[in-house]
Amino acid sequence: MWAVIDGKIVEASLGQYINPLTSLLLIGSGMVTALPLLLFTKSAKKVSLSMLGILQYISPTLSLLAGVILYHESLTKAHVIAFNFIWLALIIYTFSSIAKWENKKHIKNKIEA
């Protein structure tokens, strides 16, 4: 409507030729997006939820490292403290999960003996 009011009917009609191409690009990007998600869903069924949760921290860690190392973004003291707290919490969670698993295993072995 704006193009007609502004006297740009020819430009608007030429712009409409892009629509089918854009739709094809969007369909292609949908498939490109869907495939990794489908593969992730399939593989996630084979991993425990706790391990899957820990693996979710790899991507932001790699992004942080890329930002600092490759793109020379500044890493403030607050960033370092936050990063350390995040990974400290993950380490504590991991060791507590391992201890809990070992305890269950030990109890199961006592029951079977």
N, C-alpha and C positions, 0 to 999 in steps of 0.2 A: 504494500500500500504506500509506504514512504517513497519508493522508487517512482511510482506513477505520479504522486503529488509533486515530487521534485523534478519531474521530467526526465527520469532515468529509466524509461521502459526498456530500451534496447539492452542496457547493462543488466537490468533485472532478468530479462529473458535469457541472456547469455549465462548469467549466474545459475540459472535453473538447470543447465546442462551438467553442472557439477553434482547435483543431487544423486543421480544413480551411481556415480563414481564414489561419492562419499558413503553411500549405503554399502557398496561392495567393500570399501576400506573398513567400515564398521563391522561388517560380518566377519571379515578376515581377522580383525583385532579381537572379536569375540571368541573366535576359535583359538587364537593364540593365547588368550587369557584363560579359556576354559580347560585347555589341555593340561597345563601345570596344576590347576586346581583338582582336576580329576585324578591325576597321578598322585598328588598329595593326599587326597582322600583315600585312595587305594593303599598307599604305603602307611598312612597314619593308623590304619586298622591293625597293622602288624607290630606297632610300637606301643608300649604302655603310655598312659596319659601323663604320668609324671615325667617320663623321658621326653615326650612330645612337648611338654611345657618348657623344659629346659632347652630343648632345641630351638624354641621360638626366640630365645635370646641371642642366637648366633647372628641373625640378620641385622638387628640394630647395632650389635657390636662391630660387625664388618662395616656397616655404614659409618659409624663413628670413626673407625680407623681410616677409612677411605677419606672422610672429610678432613681429618687431621694430616694424614700422610700425603695423600695425592693432591688435595686441594688447598693445603696449607691454611685451613681454618684454625682459628685460635681455640685453645683448650684451656679454659679458665680453671682456677683452683676449685670453684664450685662444681664444675663439670667432673673434675677428677674425683672429688669427694663423692658425688652422686654415683659415678661409675663404680667406685670401690664399694660403696654400700650395696649396690645392686648385686655385684658379683659375690660379696661376702654373704649376703642373704641366700644366694643360689648355692654357695658352698655349704652353708649350714643346713639348708634344706636337703641337699644331696646326701651329706653324711648322716643326717637323721633318718632319711629314707633307707639308706644302706643298713644302718643299725637296726631299724625296725624290721627290715627284711631278714637280717641275720638272726634276730630274736625269734621271729616266726619260724624260721628254718630250724633253729635249735629246739624250740618247743615241739615242733613236729617230729623231730628225731627222737626226743625223749618219749613221746607218746607211742611211737612205733617200736621202741626198744623194750 
